[in-house]
């Protein structure tokens, strides 16, 4: 049965327009944080706030690695609470494990997205529609259609009652294409930006949601800041390799 918390999250997610949906997501993104402290007994403690899609990435990766650790513990006849394995999994994924096995779980990450077909067509949710990652919460349609380039995404498209179709969108970029992008785009392609760490690959010309190909001519490397501006703030990347252009949205350009 659907919980009151889930119903409240869905009501808050129905904001009436694609831009309002993006603004709500951007506000969560702007308020993101990670904090840590030590308990009186010396234990390391922490808390964080993330956007739903980033939380889903973290949760899926942690659970996959925790399952590996659970299986290893059972073979060694060790028994601990599931939360203990999840804690160990988080450390493995972030800091690495002695055997460097942290990527095994990440390679198997599968994310589930549930969305109403009308919302996908319109670009935002209305009424009783949903666009959400089950167990995590609502996400903007814009996030859903450009979600997680390194994950295997399982999309359940509904009409509010019946499941109309299930699509599997594997967006992983092939090794050869990725190597070509790393060689061509050694830093963020936005003119004047020299960030060369933590780059994210964007379907710059034709968006993935519009059936843009995952091919070298349609991909570009952006830093997280510029990728966020392009996806949620209306900035436009144009030109092409060797002659990149970065255009602000009309309301900023005219001001």
Secondary structure, DSSP 8 states (H G I E B T S, - for coil): ---HHHHHHHHHH--SSHHHHHHHHHHHHHT-EEEEEE-TTS-EEEEEE--HHHHHHHHHHHHHHHHHHHHHHHHTT----HHHHHHHHHHHHHH--TT--HHHHHHT-EEEEEEEHHHHHHTS--TT--EEETTTEE--HHHHHT--TTSEEEEEEESSSSEEEEEEEE----HHHHHHHHHH-SS--STT----SS-EEEE-SS-GGGT---SGGGEEEE-HHHHHHHHHS--EEES-TTS-EEE--HHHH--
